[in-house]
Amino acid sequence: MKFEYSRVKAVEMLDDFIQKNLHEYSKLRNFDFGPEKRSNVSCLSPYITHGIISEQEVIQKSLSKYSFSKNEKFIQEVLWRTYWKGWLELRPNVWEDYLIELNNIREEFKHNQNYTNAINGKTNIECFNHWVIELKENNYLHNHTRMWFASIWIFTLELPWQLGAEFFMQHLYDGDTASNTLGWRWVAGVQTQGKHYLASEWNIKKFTNNRFNNIKLNENAPPKVSKKNYSIIKQDFSNKNIDDRNLLIFENNLSFETTDFQSNVFKKIYIISNKNENRSIKLSEKVIKFKSLLIDDQKKRLQDKSIDCDILDISEIKNINESVIALYPTVGENLDYLIKNNLKLDFLYRKIDQCSWQYCNKGFFNFKNYIPKIISTFN
């Protein structure tokens, strides 16, 4: 697998998938045929995570090929990330508590041999070891495999889900605060209290075409328990005055020319880079490089349109003397930095988020009832 560092290549991938493989997505999406055979899924998540292409763009192109009824499962999967983001925006203290728990658990497990064996792919479970290597080499895992991986980590290897979520964030090109944290919580059984996901030998064998042996798992483990309940915190996602300001773009919105704000005129655009020294979860060198090259690609595209722009380290935001406004970075490391350093910015929110997040107060099965209404806002 190879992920190119450009919007041009991302759009080519999107168009190619829609023309050749979208028609079989619903039937084949749960199969992991291996890293060299990924045509049954789009592999677009690293680009959607960074805003190189948007959910809106993906959905519109899919609907130009097939009707909503034929596309429904694909569209639902595209909007899962939008849903997870909205769910976390309404309960940001879930992320805050996760980081506190992670910090404590790190210290407790830093010399734990089972943990060391897991992150180095040296367990007695063949498929798990294979996926550790695949994750580090390709910085991507099939979605079904992520569920198996998390379940084995939590219930068979008996390691804290918090460390597993950190391991994914360190190595995934599509590492996303909301999807990753809440996905691991869901597998563990603390996202939907009492409902967990247990990987099973038959399921792994079926959906990997019997590629693995020696799959001895704990298939009867009870869900993890959390005594914490999180109430919704009311948020204001309305846009502030844009006129005559500098614009900040973070790593989740790296295609300004396709955003809702492309026609607005800004004094200057600053693309914000966030290196490891300002992150609670230290990313692998490959992931940091991936983000950096995508930022470079955004800068080049803006300069090609004669838009004044520059790349700025997140620590330098405080040195901008003129008025600024920012494309909203969402709950996560970038927003954390702004809050911790008392950098109070006005934000601009995407229309799809403004529309979608109001329906994220409950579970996804409630959210999906509103998907046609969400799509109607931009289609």
C-alpha positions in Angstrom: 0.0 0.0 0.0 1.2 3.5 -0.7 -0.5 6.8 0.2 0.6 9.7 -2.0 1.1 13.2 -0.4 -1.2 15.1 -2.8 -4.8 16.1 -3.4 -4.4 15.2 -7.0 -3.6 11.6 -6.1 -6.4 11.4 -3.5 -9.0 12.6 -6.1 -7.6 10.0 -8.5 -8.1 7.3 -5.9 -11.6 8.5 -5.2 -12.6 8.5 -8.8 -11.0 5.1 -9.5 -12.8 3.5 -6.6 -16.2 4.9 -7.6 -15.9 3.8 -11.2 -14.5 0.3 -10.5 -15.4 -0.9 -7.1 -18.2 1.1 -5.4 -20.8 -1.3 -6.9 -19.5 -4.2 -4.8 -18.7 -2.2 -1.6 -21.6 -3.4 0.5 -21.0 -7.0 -0.3 -17.2 -7.0 0.1 -16.4 -4.3 2.6 -15.9 -6.5 5.6 -13.3 -8.7 3.9 -9.6 -8.1 4.6 -7.8 -9.7 1.7 -4.4 -8.3 2.8 -2.6 -5.0 2.2 -2.0 -5.7 -1.5 -5.7 -6.3 -2.2 -7.6 -3.3 -0.9 -9.8 -2.6 -4.0 -12.9 -3.7 -2.0 -12.6 -0.6 0.2 -11.8 3.0 -0.7 -8.7 3.6 1.5 -9.6 7.3 1.5 -9.7 7.8 5.3 -6.1 9.3 5.5 -7.2 12.0 3.1 -10.7 12.6 4.7 -9.0 12.9 8.1 -6.8 15.7 6.8 -9.5 17.4 4.8 -7.6 16.7 1.5 -11.0 15.5 0.3 -14.2 16.0 2.2 -17.1 13.7 3.1 -19.2 16.0 1.0 -17.0 15.5 -2.0 -16.9 11.7 -1.6 -20.7 11.5 -1.1 -21.5 13.8 -4.1 -19.3 11.8 -6.4 -20.8 8.5 -5.2 -24.3 9.8 -5.8 -23.4 10.9 -9.3 -22.6 7.2 -10.0 -25.4 5.4 -8.1 -28.7 6.2 -6.3 -28.8 6.8 -2.6 -30.4 3.3 -2.0 -27.5 1.6 -3.8 -25.0 3.8 -2.0 -26.5 3.9 1.5 -24.0 1.6 3.2 -21.0 3.4 1.7 -22.4 6.8 2.7 -23.1 5.6 6.2 -19.5 4.5 6.6 -18.3 7.9 5.3 -20.4 9.7 7.8 -19.4 7.5 10.8 -16.4 9.8 11.3 -18.6 12.9 11.1 -20.9 11.3 13.7 -18.0 10.4 16.1 -16.6 13.9 15.8 -20.0 15.4 16.6 -20.5 13.0 19.5 -17.2 14.1 21.0 -17.8 17.8 20.4 -20.9 17.5 22.6 -18.9 15.6 25.3 -15.3 17.0 25.1 -14.5 15.8 28.6 -14.4 12.2 27.3 -11.1 13.2 25.5 -9.8 15.1 28.5 -10.4 12.1 30.8 -8.9 9.7 28.3 -5.6 11.7 28.3 -5.5 11.7 32.1 -6.1 8.0 32.3 -3.5 7.3 29.5 -0.9 9.3 31.4 -1.4 7.2 34.5 -1.5 3.9 32.7 1.6 4.6 30.7 3.6 4.8 33.9 2.1 1.6 35.2 2.8 -0.4 32.0 6.1 1.0 30.9 7.9 -2.2 31.9 5.1 -4.6 31.3 6.3 -7.5 29.2 2.8 -8.3 27.7 2.5 -4.7 26.5 6.0 -4.8 25.1 5.3 -8.0 23.2 2.0 -6.6 21.9 3.5 -3.4 20.4 6.4 -5.4 18.9 4.2 -8.1 17.4 5.6 -10.9 19.5 2.5 -12.4 21.0 1.4 -16.0 20.5 -1.4 -14.9 18.1 -0.3 -15.0 14.5 -2.8 -12.6 13.0 -2.3 -10.0 15.7 1.5 -10.1 15.1 0.9 -9.7 11.4 -1.3 -6.7 11.9 1.2 -5.0 14.2 3.8 -5.2 11.4 1.2 -4.1 8.8 0.3 -1.1 10.9 3.9 0.0 11.3 4.8 -0.6 7.6 1.6 0.8 5.9 0.2 3.1 8.6 -3.2 1.7 7.8 -5.4 -1.2 8.8 -8.7 -2.4 7.3 -11.7 -1.3 9.5 -12.8 -4.8 10.4 -9.2 -5.7 11.3 -9.1 -2.7 13.7 -12.1 -4.1 15.5 -10.4 -7.6 15.8 -7.1 -6.0 16.8 -8.7 -3.9 19.6 -10.7 -6.8 20.9 -7.7 -9.1 21.0 -5.7 -6.3 22.8 -8.4 -5.7 25.4 -9.9 -9.2 26.1 -7.3 -11.8 25.1 -4.0 -9.9 25.9 -5.8 -8.1 28.7 -4.2 -4.8 28.1 -5.8 -1.4 28.8 -7.8 0.0 25.8 -6.2 3.4 26.5 -2.8 2.1 25.5 -4.2 0.5 22.4 -5.9 3.7 21.3 -2.5 5.5 21.7 -0.7 2.8 19.7 -3.2 3.3 16.8 -2.9 7.1 16.9 0.9 6.8 16.9 0.9 4.8 13.6 -2.3 5.4 11.6 -2.2 7.9 8.8 -5.9 8.4 9.4 -5.6 8.7 13.1 -8.5 10.8 14.3 -9.1 11.8 17.9 -12.9 11.1 17.9 -13.0 8.0 15.7 -10.0 6.4 17.4 -10.8 7.1 21.0 -14.5 6.4 20.7 -14.0 3.3 18.6 -11.7 1.8 21.2 -14.2 2.7 23.9 -16.9 1.0 21.9 -15.0 -2.3 21.5 -14.2 -2.3 25.3 -17.8 -1.8 26.2 -17.6 1.6 27.9 -18.9 3.7 25.0 -22.2 1.9 24.9 -22.3 0.7 28.5 -22.3 -3.1 28.6 -22.0 -3.6 24.9 -18.6 -4.7 23.7 -17.1 -6.3 20.6 -15.6 -9.8 20.9 -13.4 -11.0 18.1 -13.9 -14.7 17.2 -11.8 -17.3 15.4 -14.5 -18.1 12.9 -15.1 -14.5 12.0 -11.4 -13.7 11.5 -10.9 -16.8 9.3 -14.0 -16.1 7.2 -13.3 -12.5 6.5 -9.5 -13.0 5.9 -10.1 -16.0 3.5 -8.4 -18.3 6.0 -5.1 -16.5 5.8 -4.3 -17.1 9.5 -4.0 -20.1 11.9 -3.3 -20.2 15.6 -6.2 -17.9 16.6 -6.8 -18.8 20.2 -8.9 -16.0 21.7 -10.9 -15.2 24.8 -14.3 -15.3 23.2 -16.3 -15.1 26.4 -14.9 -12.1 28.1 -17.3 -9.6 29.8 -17.3 -6.0 28.8 -15.1 -3.5 30.6 -16.9 -1.3 33.1 -16.8 2.5 33.6 -18.5 4.4 36.3 -18.3 7.6 34.3 -21.3 9.0 32.6 -21.0 12.1 30.3 -23.7 14.7 29.9 -24.0 16.7 26.8 -22.4 20.1 27.0 -24.2 22.7 24.9 -22.0 24.2 22.2 -22.3 27.1 19.8 -21.2 26.1 16.3 -22.2 29.4 14.6 -19.6 31.2 12.4 -18.1 34.5 13.4 -17.4 37.6 11.3 -14.9 36.7 8.5 -14.1 40.1 7.0 -10.6 41.4 6.7 -8.8 38.8 8.8 -6.0 36.3 8.6 -7.1 32.6 8.4 -5.6 29.7 10.3 -5.8 26.2 8.8 -5.1 23.2 10.9 -4.2 19.7 9.8 -7.8 18.6 9.5 -8.7 21.1 6.7 -5.9 20.9 4.2 -7.9 21.7 1.1 -9.0 25.3 1.5 -10.0 25.7 -2.2 -12.8 23.2 -1.7 -14.2 24.5 1.6 -17.3 26.5 2.2 -15.0 29.5 2.6 -13.1 29.4 -0.6 -14.8 32.5 -2.0 -14.0 34.6 1.1 -11.0 36.9 0.9 -8.5 36.7 3.7 -5.4 38.9 4.3 -3.2 35.9 4.6 -3.6 32.2 5.2 -1.4 30.4 7.8 -1.2 26.6 7.6 -0.5 25.4 11.1 2.0 22.6 11.8 2.0 20.7 15.1 5.1 18.7 15.9 5.4 16.1 18.6 6.7 18.5 21.3 3.2 19.9 21.6 1.3 16.6 21.5 0.2 14.5 24.4 0.5 11.4 22.1 3.8 11.3 20.3 3.3 10.3 16.7 5.7 8.1 14.7 8.1 9.8 12.4 6.2 8.5 9.3 2.9 10.0 10.5 4.6 13.4 11.2 6.2 13.3 7.8 2.8 12.4 6.1 1.2 15.4 7.8 4.1 17.7 6.9 4.0 16.7 3.2 0.2 17.1 3.0 0.7 20.6 4.5 3.4 21.4 1.8 1.0 20.2 -0.9 -1.8 22.6 0.4 0.7 25.5 0.5 1.7 24.8 -3.1 -1.9 24.6 -4.3 -2.7 27.9 -2.6 0.4 29.6 -4.1 -0.6 28.3 -7.5 -3.8 30.3 -7.1 -1.7 33.3 -6.0 -3.0 33.2 -2.5 -0.7 34.6 0.1 0.1 31.8 2.6 2.7 30.4 4.9 3.4 27.4 7.1 3.5 28.3 10.8 4.3 26.1 13.8 1.5 26.1 16.3 3.7 27.7 18.9 4.0 30.8 16.7 0.3 31.6 16.5 0.7 34.0 19.4 3.1 36.1 17.3 0.6 37.0 14.7 -0.2 40.6 15.4 -3.3 41.1 13.2 -6.8 39.7 13.7 -7.2 36.0 13.0 -9.9 33.5 12.5 -9.5 29.7 12.2 -11.1 26.8 10.5 -12.2 24.8 13.5 -9.6 22.1 14.4 -12.2 19.9 16.3 -11.6 18.3 19.8 -8.0 17.0 19.9 -4.4 17.9 20.1 -4.6 21.2 18.2 -7.6 22.6 20.1 -5.9 21.4 23.4 -2.9 23.5 22.6 -5.0 26.6 22.0 -6.9 26.1 25.2 -3.8 25.4 27.3 -2.1 28.5 26.0 -5.1 30.7 26.4 -5.3 31.4 22.7 -8.9 32.4 22.2 -9.8 32.3 18.6 -12.9 32.8 16.6 -13.8 29.7 14.5 -15.4 28.8 11.2 -17.4 25.6 11.0 -18.2 23.5 8.0 -21.9 23.4 6.9 -21.8 19.6 7.0 -20.7 19.7 10.7 -23.1 22.4 11.7 -25.9 20.3 10.2 -24.7 16.9 11.4 -23.5 17.5 14.9 -27.0 18.5 16.2 -28.0 14.9 15.6 -25.0 13.4 17.5 -26.7 13.5 20.9 -27.6 9.8 20.7 -26.3 6.7 19.0 -25.4 6.2 15.4 -28.6 4.3 14.6 -30.5 7.5 15.5 -28.1 9.6 13.5 -28.4 7.6 10.3 -32.1 8.5 10.1 -31.0 12.1 9.4 -28.5 11.2 6.8 -30.8 12.1 3.8 -31.5 15.5 5.5 -27.8 16.1 6.0 -27.0 15.3 2.4 -29.8 17.6 1.2 -27.9 20.5 2.8 -25.1 20.2 0.2 -26.5 18.1 -2.6 
